[in-house]
Amino acid sequence: MNKIISGQFLKFGLVGLIGMCIDFSITWICKEQLKLNKYLANSLGFSLAVINNFLLNRYWTFENNTHPFAGQFAKFILVSVTGLLINNLLLYLLVKNAKNNFYLLKLVVIGIVFFWNYFVNFLFTFN
């Protein structure tokens, strides 16, 4: 339990910030430049960030590369897809019910999903 409040949580946060930069960049390129549907763009940004985050979290944050790569990646994908569903659902509900900026709402949703991702990955994926 001490790892939750130690440097591991901070590392997860830093990896999350890197992932958020990837997510926002890809989302913006796909939505604004390629004119893709905003939810498809959101999913693509999220997916590329997930791949990056898995690798950084496996080898740096949790330093847990003794488990088989494929099995651990499958768990991470399961957690991430669930996070994506939560992400898109919350984004849909916020966009539908508010006239705020899409990217501001996306930032709020990322913050919420961050806590889901950390605790489930801590307890399930990298345990």
TASULSUL-V564497 format. One record per helix or strand. SS is the DSSP state (@ for helix, = for strand). FROM is the first residue (numbers start at 0). TO is the last residue. Records with the same first field share a line. If there is no record, write none. Layout:
# TASULSUL-V564497
SS = FROM-TO + FROM-TO
This chain:
# TASULSUL-V564497
@ = 1-4 + 6-32 + 37-60 + 68-96 + 101-124
